[in-house]
Amino acid sequence: MITRVVTALVLCWAVGLSQAAETEVSNAQRTDSLTGQTQPLKPWLLWGLTESEWAEYKKIMQGPRGTWTPSISPVSVLGLNAASELERTRYAKIAARQDWQRLMNERAWHLAYKSAKEDYFGQQISMIDVESASIEHIDSETKLVMFTDDSCIQVCQKTLEQVIQSKARLDVYFIGKIERADIIKWASTHSVPPELVNDTGLITLNIDRGLFKAMSPNNANLPQVYLRDPRMDGELMEVTF
């Protein structure tokens, strides 16, 4: 309960400082508006300082401080060189409310970016889904990659039939513990023409060495068929059945 009360008091204090900082900038802008001309705010007003304090900051930065920490904020410079505890406390309060406002601005930006990213990425994913290739629409220029195991029957048979009929290229990668004898038996079961493997190389039979895990680390469902999309430098795009 004590922790909750302290947290609430800190938040109320920080919000109050933030509002005070906004009032300072607003007043500075209204002062400029009295001239009837659009002018940039004086640099000391942007930092919540007076003109004399700004002059003191510039003077200090001409000395060793300017070499030690050239990018330090004006408020911190004055706080480090305060002549009294009262001055140091004043600069600390200015710095605190400015840091709070910075954090709130960064938080607002983060939330806006997060929302925009989720929306935009969602649209792009939807477009990819719409443009997914179909096994029914492949031709001799198509290059496919299939990840499977030696127990695949129906989907693999359909893929092989479409590949053989269209004369497309197909690289088959077998997942799991499998031997060359198992692959030969699989090819025989699915009536893979030996000449397409040995002569023309339109079909290759390979033992996977980690490519599937890299492609689909959280999805172990087999088989999976991908198309090497020439529009995207050969990147793999999932094929639907």
C-alpha positions in Angstrom: 0.0 0.0 0.0 2.9 2.4 0.9 4.5 1.7 -2.5 1.3 2.5 -4.3 0.9 5.9 -2.5 4.5 6.9 -3.2 4.1 6.0 -6.9 0.9 8.0 -7.2 2.6 11.0 -5.5 5.6 10.8 -7.9 3.3 10.6 -10.9 1.3 13.6 -9.8 4.4 15.6 -9.2 5.9 14.7 -12.6 2.6 15.6 -14.4 2.6 18.9 -12.6 6.1 19.7 -13.8 5.2 18.7 -17.3 2.2 21.1 -17.3 4.5 23.8 -15.9 7.0 23.3 -18.8 4.2 23.5 -21.3 3.0 26.7 -19.7 6.5 28.2 -20.0 6.7 27.5 -23.8 3.2 28.6 -24.3 3.9 32.0 -22.6 7.0 32.4 -24.7 5.0 31.8 -27.9 2.4 34.3 -26.8 5.0 36.9 -26.1 6.4 36.5 -29.7 2.9 36.7 -31.1 2.5 40.3 -29.7 4.9 41.5 -32.3 2.6 40.3 -35.1 5.5 38.4 -36.6 6.4 34.7 -36.7 9.8 34.4 -35.0 11.6 31.4 -33.6 11.8 31.2 -29.8 14.9 32.5 -28.1 17.2 29.6 -27.2 17.0 30.3 -23.5 13.2 30.1 -23.5 13.4 26.7 -25.1 15.4 25.5 -22.1 13.3 27.3 -19.5 16.1 29.7 -18.7 16.5 33.5 -18.6 18.6 35.5 -21.0 21.3 36.1 -18.3 21.4 32.4 -17.4 21.9 31.6 -21.1 24.8 34.1 -21.2 26.3 32.4 -18.2 25.9 29.0 -19.8 27.7 30.2 -23.0 30.5 31.7 -20.8 31.0 28.4 -19.0 31.2 26.4 -22.2 34.1 28.5 -23.4 36.1 27.0 -20.6 37.1 23.4 -19.8 33.5 22.2 -19.6 33.1 22.8 -23.3 36.0 20.4 -24.0 35.0 17.8 -21.4 31.3 17.5 -22.3 30.6 19.5 -25.4 27.1 18.1 -25.9 25.9 18.5 -22.3 22.6 20.3 -21.9 22.5 24.0 -20.8 20.5 23.2 -17.7 23.0 20.6 -16.6 25.9 23.0 -17.2 24.3 25.6 -14.9 23.3 23.0 -12.4 26.9 21.7 -12.2 28.1 25.3 -11.7 25.4 26.5 -9.4 26.4 29.1 -6.8 23.9 27.9 -4.2 21.7 25.0 -3.2 18.7 27.1 -4.2 20.0 27.5 -7.7 21.0 23.9 -8.0 17.5 22.8 -7.0 15.9 25.2 -9.5 17.9 23.7 -12.4 17.3 20.2 -11.2 13.5 20.8 -11.3 13.8 22.2 -14.8 15.8 19.2 -15.9 13.4 16.8 -14.3 10.3 18.2 -16.1 12.1 18.4 -19.4 13.2 14.8 -19.1 9.6 13.8 -18.2 8.3 15.6 -21.3 11.0 13.9 -23.4 10.0 10.5 -22.1 6.3 11.2 -22.7 7.0 12.3 -26.3 9.1 9.2 -26.9 6.4 7.0 -25.4 3.8 8.6 -27.6 6.0 8.1 -30.7 6.7 4.5 -29.7 2.9 3.8 -29.4 2.1 5.5 -32.7 4.9 3.7 -34.5 3.9 0.3 -33.0 0.3 0.8 -34.2 1.4 2.0 -37.7 3.8 -0.9 -38.0 1.2 -3.5 -37.0 -1.3 -2.0 -39.5 1.2 -1.8 -42.3 2.8 -5.2 -41.8 -0.7 -6.7 -41.6 -1.6 -5.2 -45.0 1.7 -6.5 -46.5 1.1 -10.0 -45.1 -2.5 -9.9 -46.6 -1.0 -9.0 -50.0 1.4 -11.9 -49.8 -1.4 -14.3 -48.9 -3.4 -13.0 -51.9 -0.4 -13.5 -54.2 0.4 -17.0 -52.9 1.3 -19.3 -55.7 -0.8 -22.4 -56.5 0.5 -25.8 -57.4 -2.2 -25.8 -60.2 -0.5 -22.9 -62.0 3.1 -23.8 -62.5 5.0 -24.1 -65.8 8.4 -25.1 -67.1 9.9 -21.8 -65.8 8.8 -22.6 -62.2 11.4 -23.6 -59.6 9.9 -25.4 -56.5 11.4 -26.5 -53.2 9.6 -29.2 -51.2 10.4 -30.1 -47.6 9.1 -33.5 -46.6 9.8 -36.9 -45.0 9.7 -40.4 -46.4 6.1 -40.9 -45.1 4.5 -38.2 -47.4 2.0 -39.7 -49.8 -0.9 -37.7 -51.2 0.5 -34.1 -51.2 3.9 -35.3 -52.5 2.2 -37.4 -55.2 0.2 -34.4 -56.3 3.2 -32.1 -56.4 5.3 -34.6 -58.3 2.5 -35.2 -60.9 2.2 -31.4 -61.5 6.0 -31.0 -61.7 6.4 -33.9 -64.2 3.5 -32.7 -66.3 4.6 -29.0 -66.4 8.4 -29.9 -66.6 9.0 -27.5 -63.7 12.1 -27.9 -61.5 11.8 -29.4 -58.1 14.3 -29.7 -55.2 13.1 -32.1 -52.6 14.6 -31.9 -49.1 14.0 -34.8 -46.7 13.7 -33.9 -43.0 14.8 -36.1 -40.0 16.8 -39.3 -39.8 16.8 -40.7 -43.3 19.2 -42.7 -45.4 19.9 -42.7 -49.2 18.1 -46.0 -49.3 15.0 -44.5 -47.9 15.0 -41.7 -50.5 15.4 -44.2 -53.3 12.5 -46.2 -52.0 10.4 -43.1 -51.7 11.2 -42.1 -55.3 10.3 -45.6 -56.5 7.0 -45.5 -54.5 6.0 -42.2 -56.2 7.1 -43.3 -59.7 9.7 -40.6 -60.0 11.2 -41.0 -63.5 15.0 -41.8 -62.9 16.0 -39.7 -66.0 14.5 -36.6 -64.4 16.8 -37.1 -61.5 19.9 -38.5 -63.1 19.9 -37.0 -66.6 18.1 -33.7 -66.7 18.3 -32.8 -63.0 14.8 -31.4 -63.1 14.2 -33.2 -59.8 16.8 -33.3 -57.1 16.6 -35.5 -54.0 18.5 -34.1 -51.0 18.9 -34.7 -47.3 18.1 -31.5 -45.4 21.0 -29.9 -43.5 19.0 -27.3 -41.6 17.4 -25.3 -44.3 13.9 -26.2 -43.2 14.5 -25.1 -39.7 15.8 -21.8 -40.9 12.8 -21.4 -43.2 10.2 -22.5 -40.7 11.5 -22.6 -37.1 8.1 -22.7 -35.4 6.3 -25.0 -37.9 7.0 -28.7 -38.1 4.1 -29.5 -40.4 5.2 -31.5 -43.5 5.2 -31.4 -46.4 5.8 -27.7 -47.3 6.2 -26.5 -50.8 7.8 -23.2 -51.8 8.3 -21.4 -55.1 11.5 -19.6 -55.9 10.0 -16.2 -56.9 12.2 -14.6 -59.7 10.6 -11.2 -58.9 12.2 -11.3 -55.5 15.7 -12.6 -56.4 14.7 -16.2 -55.9 13.2 -15.8 -52.4 10.9 -18.6 -51.4 7.1 -18.1 -51.4 4.8 -20.7 -50.0 2.7 -22.7 -52.5 -0.9 -23.5 -51.8 -2.6 -26.8 -52.7 
